Amino acid sequence: MCGIIGVVGRDEALPVLIDGLRRLEYRGYDSAGIAVVNGEIEVVKKAGKLSILEKELAESHAGGIHGTVGIGHTRWATHGGPHDRNAHPHRDCTGQLALIHNGIIENYLVLKAELEAKGHTFASETDTETLTHLIEEGWKSSTITDGPARLEAAVREAVARVDGAFSVSVVHAGAPRTIVAAKRTSPLIVGRGADGTYLASDPTALLAYTREVTHILDDQVVVINDDGFTITTLDGAPAEGQAITIDWDTAAAEKSGYESFMLKEIFEQPRAVDQTLRGRTRSDGALMLDELRIAEEDLRRVDKVFIVACGTAFHSGLTAKYAIEHWTRLPCEIEIASEFRYRDPILGKNTLVIAVSQSGETIDTLEAVRFAKEQGARVMAVCNVVGSSVARAADAVLYTHAEAEVGVAATKTFTTQLVGLTLLALYLAQVRRTLYPSDVREVVEDMHRLPQLIERALLTRDAVRAVVPKVADARSVIFIGRHVGYPAALEGALKLKEISYIHAEGFAAGELKHGPIALLEESVPVIAIATQCHVYPKVLSNIQEVKARGAYVVAICSEGDEAEVGAHADVVIAIPPIHELLVPALIAVPLQLLSYEVATALGRDVDQPRNLAKSVTVE
């Protein structure tokens, strides 16, 4: 969630830090701060948006903060509220050291008590500050006279005592041309550019400076100086990270004329889906998933599938469960990743675990992957970010190639994950010979129609706008669907609640009479998914049930069914027909537009909704 940026360069550090923090705003945060080395360590940090930090810099440092080495941070509160004192960077007692940190130090209370007993004074409520004083202790007791080596040794000694997740970056006035960083679980990358060497928690922050970056791996230390960077293990042995090339450009992280990143990314979905599909088939129409790296013989031995994911990825995974079971006849369970390893699931060498994460840094999903591998299961990942932690930890990976998604609310993530997971389901059926080759080709041909059909679904924007006043005035909104319409309903409700702050719930339509129908009263908006599928008549019955109780019904239906569905609904929004296991990729579009238009009408910040972050990197 938090963001890290750092530079050892030739030019002024402050503009680089502010630019990097601005590029990291999409991750979600509630405070920001910088530290620049210029003989001493100058730290400025403020609760609130980056603009508040910039205002503070302009007012309190009118002459500027000069120096070519610095670190910056955006924080999302975990330990301690979003106040100035809890913002990063944190200083040690001497004021000569400054530190930023992503993650959670699980044993910080024990360490803090020990440090306070030694006379250290804490200025914040954070777990992070414990690391600051631990490193101060190491620096103070060290016999090393060389400043950079002394700082490196102190960082190694401190992080070796820490339980939990961290990406930590440290500067010290006694090592003025050096940043020392270390990583466990929380993401950290470094990259060398024309004007310096940079580190960040996310490639987005480095787009303006370099496309060649290296992921620091778990329990590694990186030292950055004028010569570049060196990577070692915690024990000091030479090591290498994972080098990758960022294959999307700066324009992918800019609004390109749209009023928000979210709207831009909604309209990018045809291209994103096309990129997910590109290069996945042979000339005979068979699927070719070269990235997977799992032998077909091993896939034929699979006797059970688990899908683990969070949030929007969970909803795409739930849709995939229907496809996997239907096409492969394998039992498939879908699990919320944060619960997966704590319920002691039964896994073995013939279990296939599919982990779904846009960023590949979602901590709950990453820990689920590690647990599955410890139990001997095979793990496939579906993610967007090449070289991310989940991708590296898995046995195989299918990248969605959706380019950067900046808006916190996932849009093209959902559609491209649906397509990627459908490809996996079909590939399993192809390998296990549970579908005829002609059946696989038929579905793949339908999938290649999706970009064009999503373009048509985007034309529903005017129809969506017509229902905005009714939804925006509601205290609560209910979404219903059956079969794959159910995960689509869950995703529609999530989109609406996370960016408009209106209470919304998604239900399996058949469950209404088992309790949720009690929520209905006059004029409560109900968004009903009524596209063509084998349970279409039952959905019509459910619509009649809610309409009979005074609900205001907006129905998403297939083109050609407008009259039949419109006989029971107040408003009908039609999307193109397609194979029922693919239709959630089209249903998603008007639901995304609805959440966007309602939130905009209410004056919400759709790109950075309150309390949310793009990537959840702490448990």
C-alpha positions in Angstrom: 0.0 0.0 0.0 2.7 2.5 1.0 5.0 3.9 -1.6 8.8 4.2 -1.7 11.0 6.3 -3.9 14.7 7.0 -3.6 17.6 8.5 -5.6 21.3 8.8 -5.6 21.8 11.1 -8.6 23.6 14.0 -10.2 20.7 16.5 -10.1 18.5 17.8 -7.3 16.8 14.9 -5.5 13.6 16.8 -4.4 12.0 17.0 -7.8 12.6 13.3 -8.4 11.1 12.4 -5.0 8.0 14.5 -5.5 7.5 13.2 -9.1 7.9 9.6 -7.8 5.5 10.1 -5.0 2.9 11.6 -7.4 3.2 8.5 -9.6 2.6 6.4 -6.5 -0.5 8.2 -5.4 -2.8 5.7 -7.0 -1.7 3.1 -4.4 -3.6 4.9 -1.7 -2.1 6.8 1.2 -2.9 9.2 4.0 0.5 11.0 4.5 3.7 11.8 2.6 7.2 12.8 3.4 10.7 13.2 2.1 14.3 13.2 3.4 17.2 14.8 1.6 20.9 14.5 2.4 22.7 17.8 2.3 25.4 17.6 5.0 22.6 17.0 7.5 19.3 15.1 6.9 16.4 17.4 6.2 13.0 15.8 6.7 9.6 17.2 5.8 6.4 15.2 6.2 2.7 15.9 6.4 -0.5 14.0 6.9 -2.9 14.3 4.0 -2.4 14.4 0.3 0.9 15.1 -1.5 -0.3 18.7 -2.3 -0.2 19.4 1.5 3.4 18.3 1.6 4.2 20.4 -1.4 2.6 23.4 0.3 4.6 22.8 3.4 7.8 22.7 1.4 7.0 25.9 -0.4 6.1 27.7 2.9 8.8 26.4 5.2 11.6 25.9 2.7 11.1 28.7 0.3 14.7 28.5 -0.8 14.3 24.8 -1.6 15.9 21.7 -0.1 19.1 21.1 -2.0 20.9 17.7 -2.3 21.2 15.0 -4.8 20.4 12.0 -2.5 17.1 11.4 -0.9 14.2 9.1 -0.1 10.4 9.7 -0.1 7.3 7.9 1.1 3.6 7.8 1.0 2.0 6.0 4.0 -1.3 4.2 4.5 -1.9 4.0 8.3 -1.6 0.7 10.1 0.2 1.4 13.4 -0.8 4.9 14.6 -3.3 7.2 13.0 -2.7 9.5 9.9 -0.9 12.3 11.7 2.3 14.3 11.0 4.2 12.5 13.7 3.4 9.1 12.2 4.3 10.0 8.6 7.6 8.7 7.2 10.6 9.3 7.1 11.4 8.7 10.7 14.6 10.0 12.4 16.7 8.4 15.0 17.5 10.2 18.3 20.6 11.9 16.8 18.7 13.3 13.7 21.5 12.0 11.5 19.5 9.0 10.2 16.2 8.9 8.3 14.2 5.7 7.4 11.1 4.8 5.3 9.4 1.4 5.5 6.6 -0.6 3.9 5.2 -3.6 5.8 4.6 -4.5 9.4 7.1 -5.3 12.1 5.3 -7.9 14.1 7.7 -8.0 17.1 8.0 -4.2 17.4 6.6 -4.0 20.9 9.3 -6.3 22.3 12.0 -4.4 20.4 10.6 -1.0 21.4 10.6 -1.9 25.1 14.2 -3.0 24.8 15.2 0.3 23.0 13.3 2.5 25.5 15.2 0.7 28.3 18.4 1.8 26.6 17.3 5.4 26.6 15.8 5.8 23.1 12.9 8.3 22.8 10.1 7.5 20.4 8.3 10.3 18.5 5.6 8.3 16.8 3.1 5.5 17.4 4.4 3.4 14.5 6.1 0.0 14.3 8.5 1.5 11.8 10.3 3.8 14.2 11.6 0.7 16.0 13.8 0.0 13.0 15.1 3.5 13.0 16.4 3.1 16.6 17.7 -0.4 16.0 19.8 0.9 13.2 21.0 3.8 15.3 22.1 1.3 17.9 24.0 -0.6 15.3 25.7 2.5 14.0 26.6 3.7 17.5 28.2 0.4 18.5 30.0 -0.3 15.2 33.8 -0.2 15.0 33.6 0.3 11.2 35.0 3.7 10.2 33.9 3.8 6.6 30.4 5.5 6.6 28.7 3.4 3.8 30.0 0.1 5.2 29.0 1.1 8.7 25.4 1.9 7.6 25.1 -1.3 5.6 26.3 -3.3 8.6 23.8 -1.5 11.0 20.9 -2.2 8.6 21.8 -5.9 8.3 22.0 -6.2 12.1 18.7 -4.5 12.6 16.6 -6.3 9.9 18.0 -9.7 11.1 16.1 -9.1 14.4 12.8 -8.2 12.8 9.8 -10.5 12.4 7.4 -9.6 9.7 7.3 -7.9 6.3 9.5 -5.0 5.3 10.9 -2.9 2.5 13.2 -0.5 4.3 15.3 2.3 2.9 17.8 4.3 5.0 20.0 7.4 4.6 22.6 8.7 7.1 24.5 12.0 7.2 27.6 9.9 7.9 27.2 8.1 4.5 26.0 11.1 2.4 26.2 9.4 -1.0 24.5 6.1 0.0 21.1 4.6 0.4 20.9 1.2 2.0 17.7 -0.8 1.5 16.5 -4.3 2.5 13.5 -6.4 1.6 11.3 -9.2 2.9 7.9 -9.8 1.3 7.1 -6.1 0.6 8.1 -5.1 -3.0 11.2 -3.2 -3.8 13.0 -2.5 -7.1 16.1 -0.6 -8.2 17.1 0.8 -11.6 20.0 2.6 -13.1 19.2 5.7 -15.3 21.2 8.3 -17.2 21.3 10.7 -14.2 21.4 8.4 -11.2 20.3 5.2 -9.5 16.8 4.9 -8.2 14.7 2.7 -6.0 11.0 2.4 -5.6 8.2 0.1 -4.4 6.5 0.1 -7.8 7.8 0.4 -11.4 5.4 3.2 -12.1 7.5 5.6 -10.0 10.6 5.0 -12.2 9.0 5.3 -15.7 10.5 8.7 -16.3 14.0 7.6 -15.4 14.5 4.0 -16.6 12.8 0.9 -18.0 15.5 -1.5 -16.9 14.8 -2.4 -13.3 15.7 -5.2 -10.9 13.4 -6.7 -8.3 15.1 -7.2 -4.9 14.3 -10.6 -3.6 13.4 -11.7 -0.1 16.1 -11.3 2.6 18.4 -9.3 0.3 20.2 -6.0 1.0 20.9 -3.4 -1.8 23.4 -0.6 -1.4 23.0 2.3 -3.8 25.7 4.8 -4.5 27.3 6.8 -7.3 28.6 3.6 -8.9 25.1 2.0 -9.2 23.9 -0.7 -6.9 25.1 -4.0 -5.4 22.9 -6.7 -4.0 23.8 -9.2 -1.2 22.1 -11.6 1.1 21.4 -10.7 4.7 24.6 -12.6 5.5 26.6 -10.5 3.1 27.1 -13.0 0.3 26.9 -11.6 -3.3 23.4 -12.1 -4.8 21.3 -11.1 -7.8 17.8 -9.8 -8.0 15.5 -10.4 -10.9 16.1 -8.0 -13.8 13.1 -7.1 -16.0 12.3 -4.5 -18.7 9.2 -2.4 -18.2 7.3 -2.9 -21.4 4.7 -0.1 -21.0 5.5 3.5 -21.3 4.7 6.7 -19.5 1.6 7.4 -21.4 0.0 4.2 -20.0 0.1 5.9 -16.6 -1.3 9.2 -17.7 -4.9 10.2 -18.3 -4.6 10.7 -22.1 -7.4 13.3 -22.1 -9.9 11.4 -19.9 -11.2 13.1 -16.8 -9.9 10.3 -14.6 -7.7 7.3 -14.7 -10.7 5.0 -13.9 -12.6 6.3 -17.0 -9.5 5.9 -19.2 -9.0 2.4 -18.0 -12.7 1.4 -18.5 -12.3 2.5 -22.1 -9.0 0.8 -22.5 -10.6 -2.6 -22.0 -11.0 -3.6 -25.6 -7.3 -3.1 -26.2 -6.4 -4.7 -22.9 -8.4 -7.9 -23.6 -6.9 -8.0 -27.1 -3.4 -8.0 -25.5 -4.3 -10.7 -23.1 -5.5 -12.9 -26.0 -2.6 -12.1 -28.3 -0.2 -15.0 -29.2 -2.2 -17.6 -27.2 -3.2 -19.8 -30.1 -1.5 -21.9 -32.8 -2.5 -21.9 -36.5 -4.8 -24.9 -35.9 -6.7 -23.0 -33.2 -5.3 -25.0 -30.2 -4.2 -23.0 -27.2 -0.5 -22.3 -26.7 0.4 -21.0 -23.2 4.2 -21.0 -23.3 4.6 -19.0 -20.1 3.1 -21.8 -17.9 6.2 -24.0 -17.6 4.2 -26.9 -16.1 4.4 -30.2 -18.0 1.2 -31.4 -19.6 1.7 -34.8 -17.8 1.6 -33.0 -14.4 -1.6 -31.2 -15.4 -3.2 -34.5 -16.3 -2.5 -35.7 -12.8 -4.3 -32.8 -11.2 -7.3 -34.0 -9.2 -8.5 -30.8 -7.6 -8.2 -27.0 -8.2 -8.2 -24.1 -5.7 -8.4 -20.5 -6.8 -7.1 -18.0 -4.3 -7.7 -14.2 -4.7 -8.9 -11.1 -3.0 -11.5 -8.4 -3.9 -12.1 -8.1 -7.7 -9.7 -10.9 -8.4 -11.9 -13.1 -6.2 -14.8 -12.3 -8.4 -13.0 -13.2 -11.6 -11.8 -16.4 -9.9 -15.4 -17.3 -8.9 -16.4 -17.0 -12.6 -13.4 -19.2 -13.5 -14.7 -21.9 -11.1 -17.8 -22.3 -13.2 -15.7 -22.6 -16.4 -13.1 -25.0 -14.9 -15.7 -27.4 -13.5 -17.8 -27.3 -16.6 -15.0 -27.8 -19.1 -12.5 -30.0 -17.2 -14.9 -31.8 -14.7 -12.3 -31.2 -12.0 -13.6 -30.1 -8.5 -12.7 -26.4 -8.0 -12.9 -24.3 -4.9 -12.6 -20.5 -4.7 -11.0 -19.1 -1.6 -10.5 -15.6 -0.2 -6.7 -15.6 0.0 -6.6 -14.0 3.5 -8.5 -17.1 4.9 -6.9 -19.8 2.8 -3.9 -20.9 4.9 -5.6 -20.3 8.2 -8.4 -22.9 7.6 -5.9 -25.7 7.0 -7.0 -26.8 3.5 -6.2 -30.2 2.2 -3.5 -29.9 -0.5 -1.1 -32.4 -2.1 1.1 -33.0 -5.1 -1.9 -33.4 -7.4 -3.6 -30.1 -6.3 -3.4 -27.1 -8.6 -3.6 -23.7 -6.9 -4.4 -20.7 -9.2 -3.4 -17.4 -7.6 -4.9 -14.3 -9.0 -3.5 -10.8 -8.4 -3.2 -7.8 -10.6 -0.1 -6.4 -9.0 1.4 -9.7 -8.0 2.2 -8.1 -4.7 -1.0 -8.7 -2.8 0.3 -10.0 0.5 -2.6 -12.3 1.3 -2.3 -14.0 -2.1 1.5 -14.2 -1.9 1.3 -15.9 1.5 -1.4 -18.3 0.2 1.0 -19.2 -2.7 3.9 -19.8 -0.3 1.6 -22.0 1.9 0.4 -24.0 -1.1 4.0 -24.7 -2.2 5.0 -25.8 1.3 2.2 -28.3 1.1 3.5 -29.7 -2.2 0.8 -28.2 -4.5 1.5 -26.9 -8.0 0.8 -23.1 -8.3 -0.2 -21.1 -11.3 -0.4 -17.3 -11.1 -2.5 -15.0 -13.2 -1.2 -11.4 -12.8 -0.4 -8.3 -14.7 3.0 -7.1 -13.4 5.9 -9.0 -14.9 8.4 -10.3 -12.4 6.1 -9.5 -9.4 6.4 -11.5 -6.1 3.4 -13.8 -6.8 4.7 -14.4 -10.3 8.2 -15.3 -9.0 6.8 -17.5 -6.3 4.5 -19.6 -8.5 5.5 -22.6 -10.6 3.9 -21.0 -13.7 2.4 -17.7 -14.7 0.0 -16.3 -17.2 0.4 -12.6 -17.6 -2.6 -10.5 -18.6 -0.6 -7.8 -20.4 -3.1 -5.2 -19.4 -0.5 -2.4 -19.0 -0.6 -0.2 -15.9 -3.8 0.2 -14.0 -3.6 3.4 -12.0 -7.2 3.8 -10.7 -7.7 2.1 -7.3 -11.0 0.5 -8.4 -10.1 -2.4 -10.7 -11.7 -2.3 -14.2 -9.5 -3.6 -16.9 -8.0 -5.9 -14.3 -11.4 -7.7 -14.0 -11.9 -8.2 -17.7 -8.4 -9.3 -18.4 -8.3 -11.7 -15.4 -11.6 -13.2 -16.7 -10.0 -13.7 -20.1 -6.8 -15.1 -18.6 -8.6 -17.5 -16.3 -10.8 -18.6 -19.2 -7.7 -19.4 -21.2 -6.4 -21.5 -18.3 -9.7 -23.4 -18.0 -9.7 -24.1 -21.7 -6.1 -25.1 -21.7 -6.7 -27.6 -18.8 -9.6 -29.0 -20.8 -7.4 -29.2 -23.9 -4.6 -31.0 -22.1 -6.9 -33.3 -20.2 -8.9 -34.0 -23.4 -12.3 -33.2 -21.7 -13.2 -31.0 -24.6 -13.0 -31.7 -28.3 -10.5 -29.5 -30.2 -13.4 -28.1 -32.2 -15.1 -27.0 -28.9 -11.9 -25.3 -27.7 -11.6 -23.5 -31.1 -15.3 -22.4 -30.9 -14.8 -20.8 -27.5 -11.5 -19.2 -28.4 -13.2 -17.7 -31.5 -15.8 -16.2 -29.2 -13.1 -14.8 -27.0 -11.5 -13.1 -29.9 -14.8 -11.3 -30.5 -14.7 -9.8 -27.0 -12.7 -6.6 -27.8 -15.2 -5.6 -30.4 -18.2 -6.5 -28.2 -16.7 -4.6 -25.3 -16.6 -1.6 -27.6 -20.3 -2.0 -28.2 -20.9 -2.4 -24.4 -19.2 0.9 -23.8 -22.0 2.5 -25.8 -24.3 1.9 -22.9 -22.9 4.9 -21.1 -25.9 7.1 -22.0 -28.4 4.5 -20.9 -26.4 4.2 -17.6 -26.5 7.9 -17.0 -30.3 7.9 -17.1 -30.4 5.8 -13.9 -27.7 7.7 -12.0 -30.1 10.1 -10.1 -32.1 7.2 -8.7 -29.0 5.2 -7.6 -27.1 8.3 -6.3 -30.0 9.1 -4.0 -30.2 5.6 -2.5 -29.0 4.6 0.9 -28.5 1.0 -0.3 -28.3 -0.8 -3.7 -28.8 -4.5 -4.3 -27.2 -6.4 -7.1 -28.5 -9.9 -8.1 -27.5 -12.6 -10.6 -27.4 -16.3 -11.1 -24.7 -18.6 -12.3 -21.9 -16.4 -13.7 -24.2 -13.4 -13.2 -23.7 -13.9 -9.5 -19.9 -13.0 -9.5 -20.8 -10.2 -11.9 -23.3 -8.9 -9.3 -20.7 -9.1 -6.5 -18.2 -7.2 -8.7 -20.8 -4.5 -9.5 -21.7 -4.0 -5.9 -18.0 -3.8 -4.9 -17.3 -1.1 -7.6 -20.3 1.0 -6.4 -19.5 0.8 -2.7 -15.7 1.4 -3.1 -15.9 4.6 -5.1 -19.4 6.1 -4.3 -19.5 5.1 -0.6 -23.1 3.9 -1.1 -23.9 0.7 0.7 -24.2 -2.1 -2.0 -24.5 -5.8 -1.7 -24.4 -8.6 -4.4 -26.5 -11.7 -3.9 -27.2 -14.9 -5.7 -30.7 -14.1 -6.9 -32.1 -17.5 -5.7 -30.9 -16.6 -2.1 -33.1 -13.5 -1.9 -36.1 -15.4 -0.4 -33.7 -16.9 2.2 -33.3 -13.5 4.0 -32.0 -10.6 1.9 -35.4 -9.9 0.5 -36.2 -8.3 3.9 -34.0 -5.4 2.8 -36.3 -4.4 0.1 -38.6 -1.5 0.5 -40.2 1.1 -1.8 -37.8 2.4 -4.5 -34.7 0.5 -3.4 -32.6 0.1 -6.6 -32.0 -3.5 -7.6 -29.5 -4.1 -10.4 -30.4 -7.4 -12.0 -28.2 -9.4 -14.3 -30.5 -11.1 -16.8 -28.4 -12.0 -19.7 -29.1 -15.1 -21.8 -28.0 -18.3 -20.0 -29.5 -21.6 -18.9 -31.0 -20.0 -15.8 -32.4 -17.0 -17.6 -36.1 -17.9 -16.9 -35.3 -18.2 -13.2 -33.7 -14.7 -13.2 -36.9 -13.3 -14.7 -38.8 -14.8 -11.8 -36.4 -13.2 -9.3 -36.9 -9.8 -11.0 -40.6 -10.2 -10.6 -40.2 -11.0 -6.9 -38.3 -7.8 -6.2 -40.5 -5.7 -8.4 -43.6 -6.9 -6.6 -42.1 -5.4 -3.4 -41.6 -2.0 -4.9 -38.0 -2.2 -6.0 -36.7 0.1 -8.7 -35.2 -2.5 -11.1 -32.4 -1.9 -13.6 -31.8 -5.0 -15.7 -28.7 -5.8 -17.7 -29.9 -8.1 -20.5 -28.8 -9.5 -23.8 -29.6 -7.7 -27.0 -32.9 -9.0 -28.4 -34.4 -9.6 -24.9 -35.2 -5.9 -24.2 -39.0 -6.3 -24.5 -39.2 -9.5 -22.5 -37.0 -8.2 -19.6 -38.5 -4.7 -19.9 -41.9 -6.1 -19.1 -40.6 -6.6 -15.5 -37.9 -4.0 -15.1 -38.0 -0.2 -14.9 -34.9 0.3 -17.0 -33.2 -2.2 -19.4 -29.6 -1.9 -20.5 -28.7 -4.3 -23.3 -25.3 -5.8 -24.1 -24.2 -8.0 -27.0 -24.9 -11.8 -26.6 -21.9 -14.2 -26.3 -21.1 -17.6 -24.7 -22.6 -17.5 -21.2 -19.2 -18.3 -19.5 -17.7 -15.2 -21.2 -20.6 -12.8 -20.7 -19.3 -11.4 -17.3 -16.6 -9.5 -19.4 -19.4 -7.6 -21.0 -21.7 -7.3 -18.0 -18.8 -5.6 -16.2 -18.8 -2.6 -18.5 -22.2 -1.0 -17.7 -21.7 -1.8 -14.1 -18.3 -0.1 -14.1 -19.8 2.9 -15.9 -22.7 3.0 -13.3 -20.3 3.1 -10.4 -18.2 5.8 -12.1 -21.1 8.0 -13.1 -22.8 7.7 -9.6 -19.5 8.5 -7.8 -18.8 11.4 -10.1 -22.3 12.8 -9.5 -21.6 12.6 -5.8 -18.3 14.4 -6.1 -16.1 11.5 -5.1 -12.5 11.1 -6.0 -12.9 8.0 -8.2 -9.2 7.4 -8.7 -8.3 7.5 -5.0 -11.3 6.5 -2.9 -11.0 7.0 0.8 -9.3 4.3 3.0 -8.4 2.2 -0.1 -5.1 1.3 -1.7 -4.3 -0.1 -5.1 -2.2 -3.0 -3.8 -2.6 -4.4 -0.4 0.9 -5.3 0.7 0.4 -5.7 4.5 -1.8 -8.2 6.3 
